[in-house]
C-alpha cells in the first residue's frame, strides 16, 4: 500500500515523527515536502529554517520514510495526481474534506500531539534569546 503525507517539515519534532511512524505502519511511505520557495510563500520570509535538501535528507534518514519528493507548488495536488497513493494521511489540524487530494484517494486524519509544531518550536527559540 502506498501512503502519502506532505508538509514543510521545517523543524522536525515529535509530532512529525509519530505521524511518519503511523504512516509506515500502514505501508510504503512517500513524503512530499514544500520547496524552499513554497515554504516562503506559505510561512513568510523568515522560513524555512532548514533548506529543502537538509529537510529531505533528515526525513530520508528516518527508517519510517521510504521516499521524499520536493514540490514547488503551494499544494501537492499535481504530485498526488501523479503518485495516486492508496492512502493520504494528514495531521489533525485538517478535516478530511479540506485535505488537498480529497476525492482522489482515501484520506485519514492523524491526531495532533498537543503543543508540538515547527511554528511553536521556532517561537520558543526566539523568545529564549
Backbone as JSON Lines, residues from 0, in Angstrom:
{"i":0,"aa":"X","n":[0.84,-1.17,0.0],"ca":[0.0,0.0,0.0],"c":[0.89,1.24,0.0]}
{"i":1,"aa":"X","n":[0.59,2.19,-0.86],"ca":[1.35,3.44,-0.95],"c":[0.67,4.49,-0.07]}
{"i":2,"aa":"X","n":[1.44,5.01,0.88],"ca":[0.95,6.03,1.81],"c":[1.65,7.34,1.47]}
{"i":3,"aa":"X","n":[0.87,8.42,1.43],"ca":[1.42,9.74,1.15],"c":[1.08,10.69,2.28]}
{"i":4,"aa":"X","n":[2.04,11.49,2.66],"ca":[1.81,12.62,3.54],"c":[2.66,13.77,3.03]}
{"i":5,"aa":"X","n":[2.34,14.97,3.48],"ca":[3.11,16.11,2.97],"c":[3.14,17.23,3.99]}
{"i":6,"aa":"X","n":[4.05,18.15,3.77],"ca":[4.15,19.32,4.62],"c":[5.49,19.99,4.41]}
{"i":7,"aa":"X","n":[5.75,20.99,5.24],"ca":[7.02,21.71,5.16],"c":[8.13,20.93,5.87]}
{"i":8,"aa":"X","n":[7.8,20.3,6.99],"ca":[8.78,19.55,7.79],"c":[10.02,20.4,8.04]}
{"i":9,"aa":"X","n":[9.79,21.67,8.39],"ca":[10.89,22.63,8.52],"c":[11.77,22.35,9.74]}
{"i":10,"aa":"X","n":[11.16,22.2,10.89],"ca":[11.89,21.84,12.11],"c":[11.24,20.58,12.63]}
{"i":11,"aa":"X","n":[11.93,19.45,12.47],"ca":[11.33,18.17,12.86],"c":[11.07,18.14,14.36]}
{"i":12,"aa":"X","n":[9.92,17.58,14.73],"ca":[9.55,17.45,16.13],"c":[8.82,16.12,16.32]}
{"i":13,"aa":"X","n":[8.46,15.82,17.56],"ca":[7.88,14.52,17.88],"c":[6.55,14.29,17.15]}
{"i":14,"aa":"X","n":[5.8,15.34,16.88],"ca":[4.56,15.19,16.12],"c":[4.82,14.66,14.72]}
{"i":15,"aa":"X","n":[5.86,15.19,14.08],"ca":[6.25,14.69,12.75],"c":[6.62,13.21,12.84]}
{"i":16,"aa":"X","n":[7.45,12.88,13.82],"ca":[7.91,11.5,13.95],"c":[6.75,10.54,14.16]}
{"i":17,"aa":"X","n":[5.85,10.88,15.05],"ca":[4.7,10.0,15.31],"c":[3.82,9.84,14.06]}
{"i":18,"aa":"X","n":[3.6,10.92,13.34],"ca":[2.84,10.86,12.09],"c":[3.52,9.92,11.1]}
{"i":19,"aa":"X","n":[4.82,10.1,10.92],"ca":[5.56,9.28,9.94],"c":[5.61,7.81,10.37]}
{"i":20,"aa":"X","n":[5.76,7.56,11.66],"ca":[5.75,6.18,12.14],"c":[4.39,5.54,11.9]}
{"i":21,"aa":"X","n":[3.34,6.29,12.11],"ca":[2.0,5.79,11.86],"c":[1.82,5.49,10.37]}
{"i":22,"aa":"X","n":[2.28,6.39,9.53],"ca":[2.21,6.16,8.08],"c":[2.91,4.86,7.73]}
{"i":23,"aa":"X","n":[4.09,4.65,8.28],"ca":[4.87,3.44,7.97],"c":[4.14,2.17,8.41]}
{"i":24,"aa":"X","n":[3.37,2.27,9.5],"ca":[2.63,1.09,9.97],"c":[1.55,0.67,8.96]}
{"i":25,"aa":"X","n":[1.23,1.58,8.04],"ca":[0.19,1.32,7.04],"c":[0.74,0.87,5.69]}
{"i":26,"aa":"X","n":[2.04,1.16,5.41],"ca":[2.57,0.78,4.11],"c":[3.86,1.51,3.77]}
{"i":27,"aa":"X","n":[4.14,1.62,2.48],"ca":[5.33,2.29,1.96],"c":[5.06,3.8,1.94]}
{"i":28,"aa":"X","n":[5.97,4.58,2.55],"ca":[5.71,5.99,2.8],"c":[6.45,6.91,1.82]}
{"i":29,"aa":"X","n":[5.68,7.74,1.14],"ca":[6.22,8.81,0.31],"c":[5.84,10.12,0.98]}
{"i":30,"aa":"X","n":[6.84,10.96,1.24],"ca":[6.61,12.26,1.86],"c":[6.85,13.35,0.82]}
{"i":31,"aa":"X","n":[5.86,14.2,0.63],"ca":[6.02,15.37,-0.22],"c":[6.38,16.55,0.66]}
{"i":32,"aa":"X","n":[7.49,17.23,0.33],"ca":[7.85,18.42,1.1],"c":[7.85,19.65,0.2]}
{"i":33,"aa":"X","n":[7.38,20.74,0.78],"ca":[7.38,22.01,0.06],"c":[8.81,22.46,-0.19]}
{"i":34,"aa":"X","n":[9.06,22.98,-1.39],"ca":[10.36,23.56,-1.71],"c":[10.59,24.79,-0.84]}
{"i":35,"aa":"X","n":[11.82,25.28,-0.83],"ca":[12.13,26.49,-0.07],"c":[11.25,27.66,-0.5]}
{"i":36,"aa":"X","n":[11.08,27.83,-1.8],"ca":[10.25,28.93,-2.32],"c":[8.8,28.78,-1.87]}
{"i":37,"aa":"X","n":[8.3,27.57,-1.9],"ca":[6.92,27.31,-1.48],"c":[6.74,27.59,0.0]}
{"i":38,"aa":"X","n":[7.7,27.19,0.83],"ca":[7.62,27.45,2.27],"c":[7.59,28.95,2.52]}
{"i":39,"aa":"X","n":[8.45,29.69,1.82],"ca":[8.46,31.16,1.98],"c":[7.1,31.76,1.66]}
{"i":40,"aa":"X","n":[6.48,31.29,0.59],"ca":[5.16,31.81,0.22],"c":[4.12,31.48,1.28]}
{"i":41,"aa":"X","n":[4.21,30.29,1.85],"ca":[3.2,29.85,2.81],"c":[3.44,30.33,4.24]}
{"i":42,"aa":"X","n":[4.7,30.41,4.64],"ca":[5.03,30.68,6.05],"c":[5.66,32.04,6.29]}
{"i":43,"aa":"X","n":[6.11,32.71,5.24],"ca":[6.7,34.02,5.42],"c":[8.19,34.03,5.11]}
{"i":44,"aa":"X","n":[8.73,35.25,5.04],"ca":[10.11,35.46,4.59],"c":[11.16,34.78,5.47]}
{"i":45,"aa":"X","n":[10.89,34.62,6.76],"ca":[11.89,34.05,7.67],"c":[11.96,32.52,7.61]}
{"i":46,"aa":"X","n":[11.13,31.91,6.82],"ca":[11.1,30.46,6.71],"c":[11.48,30.06,5.29]}
{"i":47,"aa":"X","n":[12.02,28.91,5.05],"ca":[12.24,27.85,6.03],"c":[13.5,28.09,6.86]}
{"i":48,"aa":"X","n":[13.56,27.43,7.98],"ca":[14.75,27.44,8.83],"c":[15.81,26.54,8.19]}
{"i":49,"aa":"X","n":[15.38,25.37,7.76],"ca":[16.28,24.39,7.13],"c":[15.98,24.31,5.63]}
{"i":50,"aa":"X","n":[17.03,24.16,4.84],"ca":[16.87,24.1,3.39],"c":[16.11,22.84,2.97]}
{"i":51,"aa":"X","n":[15.58,22.88,1.76],"ca":[14.84,21.72,1.25],"c":[15.71,20.48,1.17]}
{"i":52,"aa":"X","n":[16.97,20.63,0.84],"ca":[17.84,19.45,0.77],"c":[18.13,18.9,2.18]}
{"i":53,"aa":"X","n":[18.31,19.79,3.15],"ca":[18.51,19.33,4.53],"c":[17.25,18.64,5.04]}
{"i":54,"aa":"X","n":[16.09,19.24,4.79],"ca":[14.83,18.63,5.22],"c":[14.63,17.27,4.57]}
{"i":55,"aa":"X","n":[14.91,17.19,3.28],"ca":[14.79,15.91,2.56],"c":[15.72,14.87,3.18]}
{"i":56,"aa":"X","n":[16.98,15.24,3.38],"ca":[17.95,14.28,3.9],"c":[17.62,13.82,5.31]}
{"i":57,"aa":"X","n":[17.13,14.74,6.16],"ca":[16.73,14.35,7.52],"c":[15.59,13.35,7.47]}
{"i":58,"aa":"X","n":[14.61,13.61,6.63],"ca":[13.48,12.68,6.52],"c":[13.91,11.33,5.98]}
{"i":59,"aa":"X","n":[14.79,11.34,4.98],"ca":[15.26,10.08,4.4],"c":[16.08,9.25,5.38]}
{"i":60,"aa":"X","n":[16.64,9.9,6.39],"ca":[17.43,9.19,7.41],"c":[16.53,8.41,8.37]}
{"i":61,"aa":"X","n":[15.25,8.72,8.37],"ca":[14.31,8.02,9.25],"c":[13.88,6.7,8.61]}
{"i":62,"aa":"X","n":[13.88,5.63,9.4],"ca":[13.51,4.32,8.87],"c":[12.04,4.25,8.46]}
{"i":63,"aa":"X","n":[11.23,5.18,8.91],"ca":[9.81,5.16,8.57],"c":[9.49,5.9,7.28]}
{"i":64,"aa":"X","n":[10.5,6.44,6.61],"ca":[10.29,7.16,5.35],"c":[10.99,6.41,4.22]}
{"i":65,"aa":"X","n":[10.24,6.11,3.17],"ca":[10.81,5.38,2.03],"c":[11.27,6.29,0.9]}
{"i":66,"aa":"X","n":[10.56,7.4,0.71],"ca":[10.89,8.31,-0.39],"c":[10.43,9.72,-0.03]}
{"i":67,"aa":"X","n":[11.2,10.71,-0.48],"ca":[10.82,12.12,-0.29],"c":[10.84,12.8,-1.65]}
{"i":68,"aa":"X","n":[9.78,13.55,-1.92],"ca":[9.67,14.3,-3.18],"c":[9.47,15.76,-2.82]}
{"i":69,"aa":"X","n":[10.29,16.63,-3.4],"ca":[10.16,18.07,-3.19],"c":[9.24,18.64,-4.27]}
{"i":70,"aa":"X","n":[8.26,19.44,-3.86],"ca":[7.37,20.07,-4.84],"c":[7.39,21.58,-4.65]}
{"i":71,"aa":"X","n":[7.25,22.31,-5.74],"ca":[7.4,23.77,-5.71],"c":[6.06,24.51,-5.62]}
{"i":72,"aa":"X","n":[4.97,23.82,-5.91],"ca":[3.66,24.46,-5.83],"c":[3.28,24.67,-4.36]}
{"i":73,"aa":"X","n":[2.24,25.46,-4.12],"ca":[1.79,25.68,-2.75],"c":[1.05,24.47,-2.18]}
{"i":74,"aa":"X","n":[0.51,23.63,-3.05],"ca":[-0.14,22.39,-2.62],"c":[0.46,21.22,-3.4]}
{"i":75,"aa":"X","n":[0.31,20.01,-2.88],"ca":[0.86,18.84,-3.56],"c":[-0.12,18.19,-4.55]}
{"i":76,"aa":"X","n":[-1.1,18.94,-5.03],"ca":[-2.13,18.34,-5.88],"c":[-1.56,17.62,-7.1]}
{"i":77,"aa":"X","n":[-0.65,18.28,-7.83],"ca":[-0.05,17.63,-9.01],"c":[0.67,16.34,-8.62]}
{"i":78,"aa":"X","n":[1.38,16.39,-7.52],"ca":[2.14,15.24,-7.05],"c":[1.2,14.09,-6.66]}
{"i":79,"aa":"X","n":[0.13,14.42,-5.96],"ca":[-0.85,13.39,-5.58],"c":[-1.46,12.75,-6.81]}
{"i":80,"aa":"X","n":[-1.8,13.58,-7.8],"ca":[-2.38,13.03,-9.04],"c":[-1.38,12.12,-9.75]}
{"i":81,"aa":"X","n":[-0.1,12.46,-9.67],"ca":[0.93,11.64,-10.32],"c":[1.16,10.33,-9.56]}
{"i":82,"aa":"X","n":[1.28,10.41,-8.25],"ca":[1.58,9.23,-7.42],"c":[0.36,8.31,-7.28]}
{"i":83,"aa":"X","n":[-0.83,8.92,-7.14],"ca":[-2.08,8.17,-6.9],"c":[-1.92,7.22,-5.72]}
{"i":84,"aa":"X","n":[-1.63,7.77,-4.53],"ca":[-1.45,6.91,-3.36],"c":[-2.75,6.19,-2.99]}
{"i":85,"aa":"X","n":[-2.59,5.09,-2.26],"ca":[-3.76,4.38,-1.75],"c":[-4.39,5.14,-0.59]}
{"i":86,"aa":"X","n":[-3.53,5.78,0.2],"ca":[-3.99,6.48,1.39],"c":[-3.15,7.73,1.6]}
{"i":87,"aa":"X","n":[-3.82,8.84,1.91],"ca":[-3.16,10.1,2.23],"c":[-3.45,10.38,3.7]}
{"i":88,"aa":"X","n":[-2.4,10.58,4.48],"ca":[-2.57,10.83,5.91],"c":[-2.06,12.23,6.24]}
{"i":89,"aa":"X","n":[-2.91,13.02,6.9],"ca":[-2.55,14.37,7.29],"c":[-2.75,14.53,8.8]}
{"i":90,"aa":"X","n":[-2.09,15.55,9.34],"ca":[-2.21,15.86,10.75],"c":[-3.59,16.38,11.1]}
{"i":91,"aa":"X","n":[-3.94,16.29,12.38],"ca":[-5.28,16.57,12.88],"c":[-5.74,18.01,12.82]}
{"i":92,"aa":"X","n":[-4.97,18.91,12.24],"ca":[-5.44,20.28,12.09],"c":[-6.26,20.45,10.81]}
{"i":93,"aa":"X","n":[-6.6,19.35,10.18],"ca":[-7.42,19.36,8.96],"c":[-8.66,18.5,9.16]}
{"i":94,"aa":"X","n":[-9.69,18.8,8.39],"ca":[-10.83,17.91,8.22],"c":[-10.62,17.22,6.89]}
{"i":95,"aa":"X","n":[-11.11,16.0,6.76],"ca":[-10.91,15.23,5.52],"c":[-11.25,16.03,4.27]}
{"i":96,"aa":"X","n":[-12.37,16.74,4.31],"ca":[-12.85,17.47,3.13],"c":[-11.93,18.64,2.76]}
{"i":97,"aa":"X","n":[-11.08,19.08,3.7],"ca":[-10.17,20.21,3.46],"c":[-8.82,19.77,2.92]}
{"i":98,"aa":"X","n":[-8.55,18.49,2.98],"ca":[-7.23,17.97,2.59],"c":[-7.1,17.98,1.08]}
{"i":99,"aa":"X","n":[-6.01,18.57,0.59],"ca":[-5.71,18.52,-0.84],"c":[-5.51,17.05,-1.2]}
{"i":100,"aa":"X","n":[-6.25,16.59,-2.16],"ca":[-6.24,15.17,-2.53],"c":[-7.55,14.5,-2.22]}
{"i":101,"aa":"X","n":[-8.42,15.21,-1.49],"ca":[-9.75,14.68,-1.19],"c":[-10.47,14.39,-2.5]}
{"i":102,"aa":"X","n":[-11.02,13.2,-2.62],"ca":[-11.7,12.8,-3.85],"c":[-10.78,12.05,-4.81]}
{"i":103,"aa":"X","n":[-9.48,12.09,-4.55],"ca":[-8.52,11.37,-5.41],"c":[-8.15,10.04,-4.76]}
{"i":104,"aa":"X","n":[-7.98,10.08,-3.44],"ca":[-7.61,8.87,-2.72],"c":[-8.25,8.91,-1.35]}
{"i":105,"aa":"X","n":[-8.14,7.8,-0.63],"ca":[-8.66,7.75,0.73],"c":[-7.85,8.7,1.61]}
{"i":106,"aa":"X","n":[-8.52,9.37,2.53],"ca":[-7.88,10.33,3.43],"c":[-8.06,9.85,4.87]}
{"i":107,"aa":"X","n":[-7.01,9.97,5.65],"ca":[-7.09,9.67,7.08],"c":[-6.44,10.83,7.82]}
{"i":108,"aa":"X","n":[-7.03,11.2,8.94],"ca":[-6.51,12.28,9.77],"c":[-5.84,11.68,11.0]}
{"i":109,"aa":"X","n":[-4.58,12.07,11.21],"ca":[-3.81,11.61,12.36],"c":[-3.9,12.68,13.46]}
{"i":110,"aa":"X","n":[-4.22,12.29,14.69],"ca":[-4.37,13.3,15.75],"c":[-3.07,14.06,16.02]}
{"i":111,"aa":"X","n":[-3.21,15.36,16.21],"ca":[-2.05,16.18,16.55],"c":[-1.57,15.86,17.96]}
{"i":112,"aa":"X","n":[-0.29,16.07,18.18],"ca":[0.26,15.98,19.53],"c":[0.25,17.4,20.08]}
{"i":113,"aa":"X","n":[-0.43,17.57,21.18],"ca":[-0.67,18.9,21.77],"c":[0.62,19.69,21.93]}
{"i":114,"aa":"X","n":[0.56,20.95,21.52],"ca":[1.66,21.92,21.69],"c":[2.95,21.53,20.98]}
{"i":115,"aa":"X","n":[2.84,20.75,19.9],"ca":[4.03,20.38,19.13],"c":[3.83,20.81,17.68]}
{"i":116,"aa":"X","n":[4.62,21.79,17.26],"ca":[4.62,22.23,15.88],"c":[5.93,22.95,15.6]}
{"i":117,"aa":"X","n":[6.29,23.02,14.34],"ca":[7.51,23.76,13.97],"c":[7.37,25.22,14.37]}
{"i":118,"aa":"X","n":[6.2,25.81,14.12],"ca":[5.99,27.22,14.43],"c":[6.15,27.47,15.93]}
{"i":119,"aa":"X","n":[5.55,26.62,16.77],"ca":[5.69,26.79,18.22],"c":[7.14,26.61,18.67]}
{"i":120,"aa":"X","n":[7.84,25.65,18.07],"ca":[9.25,25.42,18.41],"c":[10.08,26.65,18.06]}
{"i":121,"aa":"X","n":[9.86,27.21,16.88],"ca":[10.61,28.39,16.46],"c":[10.29,29.58,17.37]}
{"i":122,"aa":"X","n":[9.01,29.78,17.7],"ca":[8.62,30.86,18.61],"c":[9.31,30.7,19.97]}
{"i":123,"aa":"X","n":[9.36,29.49,20.48],"ca":[10.01,29.22,21.76],"c":[11.49,29.55,21.69]}
{"i":124,"aa":"X","n":[12.14,29.21,20.59],"ca":[13.57,29.51,20.42],"c":[13.81,31.02,20.37]}
{"i":125,"aa":"X","n":[12.95,31.74,19.67],"ca":[13.1,33.19,19.55],"c":[12.92,33.87,20.9]}
{"i":126,"aa":"X","n":[11.93,33.43,21.68],"ca":[11.66,34.0,22.99],"c":[12.78,33.74,23.99]}
{"i":127,"aa":"X","n":[13.54,32.66,23.79],"ca":[14.59,32.31,24.74],"c":[15.87,33.14,24.54]}
{"i":128,"aa":"X","n":[15.92,33.92,23.46],"ca":[17.11,34.75,23.21],"c":[17.27,35.87,24.19]}
